[in-house]
Amino acid sequence: MTDERIPFQGNGLDFYGLYRRGSGTDALPLVVLLHGGGATSAYFDNPVISSVGAFAKLGYDVLNVSRPGYGNAPAPTTSTPLQHSIPAFVDLIDHVRTKKHSPGVILVGHSLGGALALSVAYEAQRKMPIWGVSCMGSLPTQESLGLLAEPDPEPENPRYVVDKSAMNVERFMGKLEWVNLDGLSGKVIESVFEPGLKSELREYESPTFYQYLTGTVIPGIRVPVQFLAAENEVVWDEHNGSQGKTLFNDLVSLFQSSTEIEAEILPRGGHNYEFSKNARKLLDCRNHFVQKVQSAKERRNDGKEVDRNAFTKIPILDYRQATQPESRSAFLKQLQDAVVNVGFFYLQNTGVPDELYQQLFEQSSALFNLPLEKKLEIEMVNSKHFLGYSRLGQEITALKNDYREQFDFATELPAPLPEEPLYRNIRGPNQWPDAKALPQFRSVVETYIDTVDKLASSLTSLVAEALDLPPNAFDDFFDTPQQNKFKMIKYPEPVDSHPGQETQGVGPHKDSCFLTFLLQGTPHTGLEVQNKAGTWLPVHPIPGTLVINIGRALEAITGGVCTATTHRVNLRPENYVDKNDRSLGPRFSFAVFQGVSLDLGVEKIHLDIPHHIKELVKDEKVRSDAEATFNQMFNGNIGQGTLIARITSHQDVAERWYPDLLKQALKAQEKEGVAR
């Protein structure tokens, strides 16, 4: 079949695309192929394997781009051919899509072409309908690939040829027994591979392009992504496969905005997987992804689209980016998306020392392992400040007992004076365990609370900046000193539970604070969040991260711009064993709840959120719910509402210290239940 050659000039580059009409209808998207370095467009269309033919057979129109400098096109003269190519590719694709009346675009790239496919998806997603992007072997790293000799023996030659050593052959093709040797004739090799461009490889290995990919492109893509690699890659082989898998997973974790991420390392093949005996698996993966994206689009067009605001994953933010000028704006953009659209996010590189995490876990384990009589010495019922030990099942959430044992501590503050309002009893001194039994405990806990408090102060300013407010916009909403609450929680495995059974570790709720900082101390799954479509999504523990979520105070103060998301802990039996069915023991978690001023009332809240930020929340129900929360929390002041919440959660404490308020609160709960 003869393809239509579409020449194109743009951004100082000459290249062309090969267009093949599929056998389908006009409702199918245009599939765009981008080959890697040291290869031609024949990489995707040759006698051994033809991705072009496979997609066309499925009915899709295909644009196979022959990149600048390949397939007899002149080599770019710029030192940044990749950055110059990206807008030119966007223009070419949009030109073909418009001319051929394609409703959308799905990008498919290999190696360096995969990096370009991701970049085009990011840069074009607001200009034209990008439906999805699939890339294979696109693994940006800060390490040199070692393909160019240094110093360059031929600086006048713009091209390079990879040394055909046994090591390099294996890096690109995989183990010899994996390679489709019968198909790799001299004619095929000559048509598919040609000398690469030094300039694009140097640019690809540069810190600038690495930061562009990992700090801007990958976190900013908002469409479904298929991210594939081979068992043997240029950056790893079977000798360091575990290191390669770590690199792969780290890159996957950066896709924080994509609506769906499908990631897999394909077995028994090398970087040029199309020429392995297992190549059919790659074709099947790509075909399935493209068809899945197409089917999802058809369902949406049929009016069956789920809530567009229903997030499907928890984003991962890198706090280190906020401390570096070149990546700070990208971090703030990701933070804005997280606080407005999700309400939950992982935060890595927080600056909390690993040894402090370890000390905290050791001290908490020792505390929970104390004899019951020692723990009862600091039982919460002894504290009018709701601080101390709660036995298993003592706390109540969503009108049900939680299956957890816990200790509540807080920033150490004196008790309020007798003449102060009753709600100020929320603040007060801790009940500390016996120092003879645990001599290091108090020091470790106070150090942890103080460390997280510093992080919370910094993140509060960053949230303000993410909303285009001054960094100090929230300062007046906090006391000096501010008391933050700290929970140590143990979730033992429920007794006599069976697979699939759900036990309430803590019931569905929203935190009442400003921000919550959760350390998942053990590898158990259990924490779940509910998106706006009503789906419960697991928040799997990721080592070295804190899970941050928006509290109702921040949601109310911002009029619903920041979203407090319902969450729970679900204690299924399968959450208590590893992949080899070995017991994980109890689940431990550690939460710091960032408080706000107890005297904060409606008259003290003046926050001039920019109109364009308010417009990010289109859902009127979100706004009305936030308004109701605001009226409820700040009816009088937040201290009064917080006291009532503590009373209903810890009824044994309330029975002793606040019996009249408990009766009123339970009567109000009963009326609310009848009204519903």
MARSE-909006 format. One line per 3 residues: number of its first residue (from 1); their letters; for each residue x, y, z of C-alpha. Coordinates in steps of 0.2 Angstrom, whole numbers. Example, Ala and Ser with C-alpha at 12.3 -4.5 7.8 and 13.67 -1.06 7.14 Angstrom:
1) as) 62/-22/39  68/-5/36
//
This chain:
1) mtd) 0/0/0  7/17/-5  7/30/9
4) eri) 3/48/6  19/58/9  15/75/18
7) pfq) 30/86/18  31/99/32  42/114/36
10) gng) 41/122/53  52/130/67  67/129/55
13) ldf) 65/110/52  62/100/36  53/83/38
16) ygl) 38/74/33  24/62/38  18/46/30
19) yrr) -1/45/30  -11/29/28  -30/29/28
22) gsg) -37/15/39  -52/5/35  -63/12/49
25) tda) -75/26/50  -73/45/53  -76/43/71
28) lpl) -59/35/74  -44/45/80  -28/48/71
31) vvl) -14/37/77  3/46/76  19/36/77
34) lhg) 36/44/82  52/34/80  67/35/91
37) gga) 85/40/88  96/30/75  81/24/67
40) tsa) 69/29/52  50/29/51  52/11/44
43) yfd) 55/6/62  36/5/62  33/-2/45
46) npv) 44/-15/38  43/-33/32  46/-40/50
49) iss) 33/-30/59  21/-16/54  13/-6/68
52) vga) 6/5/54  -2/-10/46  -9/-16/62
55) fak) -17/0/67  -24/3/49  -31/-15/49
58) lgy) -40/-10/65  -48/5/56  -37/19/62
61) dvl) -29/32/51  -10/32/54  2/46/53
64) nvs) 20/39/53  31/54/56  49/54/49
67) rpg) 58/65/61  70/79/56  88/72/51
70) ygn) 81/54/46  74/47/30  84/58/19
73) apa) 78/74/28  91/87/32  99/86/49
76) ptt) 94/100/61  108/114/63  101/119/80
79) stp) 109/112/96  92/109/103  83/99/89
82) lqh) 71/91/102  64/107/108  63/114/91
85) sip) 54/98/85  40/98/98  30/113/92
88) afv) 33/108/73  26/91/77  11/99/85
91) dli) 8/109/70  10/95/58  -2/83/68
94) dhv) -15/97/69  -13/100/51  -16/82/46
97) rtk) -30/80/59  -39/95/53  -37/90/34
100) khs) -42/72/37  -56/76/48  -50/65/63
103) pgv) -60/68/79  -44/66/90  -26/60/91
106) ilv) -18/45/100  1/46/100  13/31/100
109) ghs) 32/33/102  47/22/104  63/27/114
112) lgg) 67/45/111  52/46/100  42/41/115
115) ala) 49/56/125  43/67/110  26/59/110
118) lsv) 24/63/129  30/81/126  18/83/111
121) aye) 4/76/122  8/89/135  10/104/124
124) aqr) -4/100/113  -18/95/125  -25/112/126
127) kmp) -24/115/107  -32/99/100  -40/83/106
130) iwg) -27/72/112  -35/56/118  -20/46/124
133) vsc) -2/43/123  8/26/122  27/26/124
136) mgs) 40/11/124  57/12/131  56/31/135
139) lpt) 66/31/151  74/48/155  88/47/167
142) qes) 102/59/174  115/46/169  124/46/153
145) lgl) 119/32/141  138/31/136  134/30/117
148) lae) 145/45/112  164/45/113  171/59/124
151) pdp) 180/69/118  172/68/101  185/61/88
154) epe) 174/68/74  167/84/80  163/89/62
157) npr) 152/74/59  134/77/66  130/58/67
160) yvv) 136/44/77  135/25/75  133/14/91
163) dks) 148/2/93  142/-15/89  150/-23/104
166) amn) 141/-38/112  137/-27/127  128/-14/116
169) ver) 119/-27/105  112/-34/121  107/-17/128
172) fmg) 97/-13/112  91/-30/107  91/-41/123
175) kle) 98/-58/125  103/-67/109  90/-81/111
178) wvn) 76/-67/112  80/-59/96  70/-63/80
181) ldg) 86/-67/70  77/-74/55  68/-57/52
184) lsg) 84/-46/54  90/-47/36  103/-35/30
187) kvi) 89/-26/19  78/-24/35  92/-17/45
190) esv) 97/-5/32  80/2/30  76/3/48
193) fep) 92/9/56  104/23/52  117/34/61
196) glk) 109/44/75  111/63/78  123/68/91
199) sel) 114/84/94  98/76/99  106/63/110
202) rey) 116/77/119  100/87/122  91/71/128
205) esp) 105/68/141  105/87/146  99/92/164
208) tfy) 88/104/155  78/92/145  78/79/159
211) qyl) 70/92/170  57/97/157  52/79/155
214) tgt) 51/74/173  46/90/181  34/97/168
217) vip) 29/85/154  26/69/164  17/77/179
220) gir) 7/88/167  -1/76/155  -20/75/158
223) vpv) -24/60/146  -23/41/148  -5/35/147
226) qfl) 3/18/142  21/17/149  30/2/143
229) aae) 48/-4/145  58/-20/140  66/-33/152
232) nev) 82/-27/144  84/-9/142  98/3/137
235) vwd) 98/9/155  97/-8/163  99/-27/160
238) ehn) 96/-43/169  111/-39/180  103/-24/188
241) gsq) 85/-28/184  79/-23/202  87/-6/200
244) gkt) 79/-4/183  62/-8/190  65/5/204
247) lfn) 69/18/190  53/12/180  42/14/195
250) dlv) 49/31/200  45/37/183  27/30/183
253) slf) 24/39/200  27/55/191  11/54/180
256) qss) 1/64/193  -12/71/182  -15/58/169
259) tei) -33/51/170  -26/33/169  -9/25/169
262) eae) -6/8/162  12/3/165  21/-13/162
265) ilp) 39/-20/159  37/-33/145  47/-49/147
268) rgg) 60/-57/135  65/-43/124  77/-28/123
271) hny) 75/-10/120  71/-13/101  57/-25/107
274) efs) 49/-25/89  63/-36/84  61/-49/98
277) kna) 52/-66/96  40/-59/108  35/-43/98
280) rkl) 17/-48/96  15/-44/115  20/-26/112
283) ldc) 8/-25/97  -6/-32/107  -3/-20/121
286) rnh) -3/-5/110  -18/-11/100  -28/-14/117
289) fvq) -23/3/124  -29/12/108  -45/2/107
292) kvq) -48/5/126  -46/24/124  -57/24/109
295) sak) -71/14/118  -70/26/133  -72/41/121
298) err) -87/32/113  -95/29/130  -93/47/135
301) ndg) -100/53/118  -115/42/122  -118/52/138
304) kev) -112/39/150  -97/49/155  -94/48/174
307) drn) -91/64/184  -76/73/176  -71/78/193
310) aft) -69/60/199  -51/58/201  -44/40/199
313) kip) -27/41/208  -19/50/222  -5/62/215
316) ild) 13/62/221  21/78/224  40/81/227
319) yrq) 42/94/241  60/96/235  54/104/219
322) atq) 46/118/230  63/123/236  72/125/219
325) pes) 68/140/209  68/131/192  54/118/198
328) rsa) 44/129/210  31/134/198  28/116/192
331) flk) 26/111/210  14/125/213  4/120/198
334) qlq) 3/101/204  -1/107/221  -16/118/215
337) dav) -23/103/205  -21/92/221  -30/103/233
340) vnv) -43/109/221  -48/92/212  -42/78/224
343) gff) -40/84/242  -27/71/245  -9/69/239
346) ylq) 8/60/243  22/71/248  40/64/245
349) ntg) 57/72/250  48/81/265  64/84/275
352) vpd) 59/73/289  74/62/293  72/43/290
355) ely) 80/40/308  66/50/316  53/39/307
358) qql) 62/24/314  63/31/331  45/35/331
361) feq) 40/18/325  51/10/339  44/21/353
364) ssa) 26/18/347  28/-1/346  35/-1/364
367) lfn) 21/10/370  7/-1/362  16/-16/370
370) lpl) 15/-10/387  4/-20/399  -14/-14/399
373) ekk) -13/-7/416  2/4/411  -8/11/396
376) lei) -23/14/407  -13/26/418  -15/38/404
379) emv) -32/34/398  -41/48/389  -55/48/401
382) nsk) -44/55/414  -41/71/403  -54/84/399
385) hfl) -42/89/385  -46/73/375  -28/67/376
388) gys) -22/50/381  -25/32/378  -41/25/369
391) rlg) -44/6/370  -49/-4/355  -66/1/349
394) qei) -67/16/360  -69/29/347  -84/32/337
397) tal) -85/38/319  -101/39/308  -110/32/323
400) knd) -100/16/323  -86/10/334  -69/10/326
403) yre) -58/-6/327  -42/3/332  -32/6/348
406) qfd) -24/23/349  -15/37/359  -18/55/357
409) fat) -5/68/360  -3/86/355  9/101/355
412) elp) 12/103/374  2/118/381  -4/123/398
415) apl) -22/121/403  -34/136/400  -38/147/414
418) pee) -55/144/423  -63/160/416  -59/155/398
421) ply) -73/148/387  -76/130/389  -71/125/371
424) rni) -53/130/376  -52/114/386  -47/106/369
427) rgp) -30/114/372  -20/107/387  -6/97/393
430) nqw) -2/79/388  -3/63/398  14/55/395
433) pda) 18/37/398  29/32/413  46/39/409
436) kal) 54/25/418  46/12/406  49/23/390
439) pqf) 63/36/394  65/42/376  47/42/371
442) rsv) 42/60/375  58/67/367  55/58/351
445) vet) 36/62/350  39/81/353  53/81/340
448) yid) 42/73/327  27/85/331  39/100/330
451) tvd) 47/94/314  30/91/305  24/108/312
454) kla) 38/117/302  33/107/287  15/112/289
457) ssl) 19/130/291  29/129/274  15/119/265
460) tsl) 2/132/271  11/146/263  13/135/247
463) vae) -5/131/247  -9/150/247  3/153/233
466) ald) -5/139/223  -21/148/225  -13/164/218
469) lpp) -13/172/236  1/180/246  11/167/255
472) naf) 5/174/272  -14/174/267  -18/161/280
475) ddf) -7/167/294  -21/176/304  -31/159/305
478) fdt) -18/151/317  -14/154/335  4/157/342
481) pqq) 8/145/348  -3/133/338  -8/116/345
484) nkf) -7/102/333  -14/85/337  -5/69/335
487) kmi) -12/52/334  -3/35/336  -15/22/329
490) kyp) -14/3/329  -26/-7/319  -25/-26/324
493) epv) -31/-39/312  -50/-41/315  -54/-58/324
496) dsh) -63/-71/314  -65/-61/298  -66/-69/281
499) pgq) -59/-64/264  -68/-49/257  -76/-45/274
502) etq) -75/-26/278  -72/-20/296  -72/-2/300
505) gvg) -55/3/306  -61/21/305  -78/25/297
508) phk) -80/37/282  -77/55/288  -68/71/283
511) dsc) -55/78/295  -60/95/304  -42/102/304
514) flt) -33/113/291  -21/100/284  -17/82/290
517) fll) 0/74/289  -1/55/289  13/43/290
520) qgt) 8/25/285  20/16/296  18/-2/289
523) pht) 15/-9/272  -3/-13/274  -16/-6/262
526) gle) -31/0/272  -33/19/269  -46/23/256
529) vqn) -53/39/249  -69/42/240  -70/51/223
532) kag) -84/62/217  -91/47/208  -93/38/224
535) twl) -79/26/221  -67/21/235  -49/21/230
538) pvh) -35/13/240  -20/24/246  -6/12/245
541) pip) 9/15/257  24/23/248  40/22/258
544) gtl) 47/39/261  31/49/259  18/57/270
547) vin) 0/57/264  -7/75/265  -26/79/265
550) igr) -37/94/266  -47/97/281  -64/104/283
553) ale) -57/120/290  -47/124/274  -62/119/263
556) ait) -73/130/272  -61/145/273  -58/144/254
559) ggv) -77/142/250  -75/125/243  -60/129/232
562) cta) -49/117/242  -58/101/244  -60/90/259
565) tth) -61/72/253  -71/58/263  -59/44/268
568) rvn) -59/28/279  -49/14/284  -55/-3/279
571) lrp) -48/-18/287  -50/-32/275  -41/-49/280
574) eny) -31/-48/263  -23/-32/269  -14/-41/283
577) vdk) -4/-53/272  10/-49/259  11/-56/242
580) ndr) 17/-73/249  3/-74/261  14/-70/276
583) slg) 7/-60/290  11/-42/291  5/-40/309
586) prf) -5/-25/315  -6/-9/304  1/6/312
589) sfa) -1/24/306  4/41/313  -7/57/310
592) vfq) -3/75/314  -18/86/312  -14/105/309
595) gvs) -25/115/320  -32/132/318  -37/146/330
598) ldl) -51/140/341  -57/158/342  -59/159/323
601) gve) -76/165/318  -85/171/302  -81/189/306
604) kih) -62/185/306  -61/177/289  -57/188/275
607) ldi) -50/179/260  -50/187/243  -48/172/232
610) phh) -45/177/214  -60/175/202  -50/163/190
613) ike) -46/152/205  -64/152/211  -69/147/193
616) lvk) -59/131/195  -74/124/205  -88/123/193
619) dek) -99/111/203  -112/122/212  -115/107/224
622) vrs) -97/108/230  -99/127/233  -116/125/243
625) dae) -108/110/253  -93/121/257  -105/135/262
628) atf) -115/124/274  -99/117/281  -93/135/284
631) nqm) -109/140/293  -108/124/303  -90/126/308
634) fng) -90/145/311  -107/147/319  -99/156/334
637) nig) -82/150/332  -73/134/327  -68/130/345
640) qgt) -87/126/349  -89/115/334  -73/106/338
643) lia) -78/102/356  -95/95/350  -86/84/338
646) rit) -74/77/351  -88/74/363  -98/63/351
649) shq) -82/54/346  -76/51/364  -92/48/373
652) dva) -84/41/389  -73/57/391  -89/67/388
655) erw) -99/57/401  -86/62/414  -82/80/410
658) ypd) -96/87/399  -112/77/403  -124/90/398
661) llk) -116/94/382  -116/76/378  -134/74/380
664) qal) -137/89/369  -126/82/356  -133/65/355
667) kaq) -151/73/354  -145/83/340  -138/68/331
670) eke) -154/59/334  -164/73/326  -152/74/311
673) gva) -154/55/309  -173/57/309  -172/71/296
676) r) -162/61/284
//
